[in-house]
Amino acid sequence: MAIQAGTCVGALYYKQTNGSWVVGVHNGKTKRTVTSQTPLYLVHVSNRKEFFQKNPKPIIFYKTEAEYRKALLNPPKNGTPFGIRIATKVTSSPGASGCIAFLEGGTTAHNGVFIMYVTPDGKVYTTVDKAIAAVKSIPGGTLTYLHWNLKPLGSGRYKLVQETTAKTNVTNLRLLP
């Protein structure tokens, strides 16, 4: 089944780092429609610099190890070779809205689906547009959002789970393009 462009997702992947294979999860927004036969182009903000770019360059999750290794030898102009997609999961829940990126403490970037923002003085915002405006005028509050993560099961095993998480000291908030 296809996942439409503009959908918030979590991507379970593996990649080679310093000669070792590692597994991880990145959250973000699909840039193109994704099927079992296509790579995943994920709009994802990794750091402060990317957060402030109008259109951050998507990271690419390839369908096969062969495609990934080929990309490492000849990186594409429209993205950075990143990993091999194991699974793509849609991020959703009743009451959640807007595929977002935000900065915690002005430097640490996170991606997910907006649920609510509470200002330092206790005002609650449950719509993403109003929360973006509130963070601009009253930064430092708490943002609650959904994202996918790996939960340890022991013995080197993990489970991919959708979590509701709250982060404090939120200094910037935006919709992913």
DAKAJO-V794083 format. One record per helix or strand of 2 or more residues. SS is the DSSP state (alpha for helix, beta for strand). FROM is the first residue (numbers start at 1). TO is the last residue. If there is no record, write none. Layout:
SS/FROM/TO
SS/FROM/TO
This chain:
beta/8/17
beta/20/30
beta/40/43
alpha/48/51
beta/59/62
alpha/65/73
beta/80/90
beta/97/104
beta/108/118
beta/124/125
alpha/128/137
beta/141/154
beta/157/175
